[in-house]
Amino acid sequence: MSTPPERLQVVHGAFSNAYQRRSQDLKEAKSTAQADQILDNLDELEIAYLRAARNALDANGTAVEEAFEAADAASKAVDEAYRRAKALPEKIRLVTSVAQNVKQLVEKASGA
């Protein structure tokens, strides 16, 4: 079973990585739509992180664990895509997925 600090670390890691990668991603963007999606994903991750930092993330249960595992797996998929230098559209798709999974984790672990 995951702990509240582990949950917060997944959320923080996803936001921190997206923040660090944004400059290079924006340089690679070939359209306004890609640039907008990069910034939208970063906003979603920042909001999730701020909510996670404010909340205890101490709710438990199967739904919380499933959300934790999904967010963790999505974060690892993003890291792997960057490690393998995947094309920007694939990176954007994966970061969008991690943003959605992190948001669900924060909602479920906050007891919302």
C-alpha positions in Angstrom: 0.0 0.0 0.0 1.3 3.4 -0.9 1.8 6.1 1.7 0.9 9.8 1.6 4.5 10.8 1.1 4.9 8.4 -1.8 1.8 9.7 -3.4 3.0 13.3 -3.0 6.3 12.3 -4.5 4.6 10.9 -7.7 2.6 14.1 -8.1 5.7 16.3 -7.4 7.9 14.3 -9.7 5.4 14.6 -12.6 5.1 18.3 -12.2 8.8 18.9 -11.6 9.8 16.9 -14.7 7.3 18.7 -16.9 8.5 22.0 -15.6 12.1 21.2 -16.3 11.3 19.9 -19.8 9.0 22.7 -20.9 11.6 25.0 -22.4 13.0 22.3 -24.7 9.5 21.0 -25.5 8.4 24.5 -26.5 11.5 24.9 -28.7 10.5 21.7 -30.5 6.8 22.6 -30.9 5.9 22.8 -34.5 2.5 24.5 -34.0 0.6 26.7 -31.6 -1.6 23.8 -30.7 1.5 21.8 -29.5 2.8 24.7 -27.5 -0.6 25.3 -26.0 -0.9 21.6 -25.0 2.6 21.6 -23.4 1.6 24.7 -21.3 -1.9 23.2 -20.5 -0.3 20.0 -19.3 2.1 22.0 -17.1 -0.8 24.0 -15.7 -2.7 20.8 -14.9 0.3 19.2 -13.2 0.9 22.4 -11.2 -2.6 22.6 -10.0 -2.6 18.9 -9.0 0.7 19.4 -7.1 -0.6 22.4 -5.3 -3.8 20.5 -4.3 -1.7 17.5 -3.2 0.6 19.7 -1.1 -2.5 21.3 0.5 -4.3 18.0 1.2 -3.0 15.2 3.2 -3.5 12.5 0.5 -4.2 10.1 3.3 -7.3 8.4 2.1 -6.9 4.7 1.5 -8.6 2.0 -0.4 -8.5 0.1 -3.7 -9.4 3.2 -5.8 -6.5 5.2 -4.2 -4.0 2.4 -4.9 -5.2 1.9 -8.5 -4.9 5.7 -9.0 -1.4 5.7 -7.5 -0.3 2.8 -9.7 -1.7 4.4 -12.8 0.0 7.8 -12.0 3.3 6.1 -11.2 3.1 4.0 -14.4 2.2 7.1 -16.5 5.1 9.0 -15.0 7.5 6.2 -15.9 6.2 6.0 -19.4 6.9 9.8 -19.8 10.4 9.4 -18.5 11.0 6.5 -20.9 9.7 8.5 -23.8 12.2 11.3 -23.0 15.0 8.9 -22.5 14.4 7.3 -25.9 14.0 10.8 -27.5 10.5 10.0 -28.8 8.8 12.5 -31.1 7.2 15.5 -29.5 3.6 14.5 -30.3 4.2 11.2 -28.4 5.7 13.1 -25.4 2.8 15.5 -25.3 0.3 12.6 -25.4 2.1 10.8 -22.6 2.4 14.0 -20.4 -1.4 14.6 -21.0 -2.0 11.0 -19.7 0.2 11.6 -16.6 -1.6 14.9 -15.9 -5.0 13.1 -16.0 -3.7 10.2 -13.8 -2.1 12.5 -11.3 -5.3 14.6 -11.1 -7.3 11.4 -10.4 -4.7 10.3 -7.7 -5.0 13.7 -5.9 -8.8 13.5 -6.0 -9.0 10.0 -4.7 -6.3 10.3 -2.1 -7.8 13.5 -0.9 -11.0 11.7 -0.2 -12.9 13.9 -2.8 
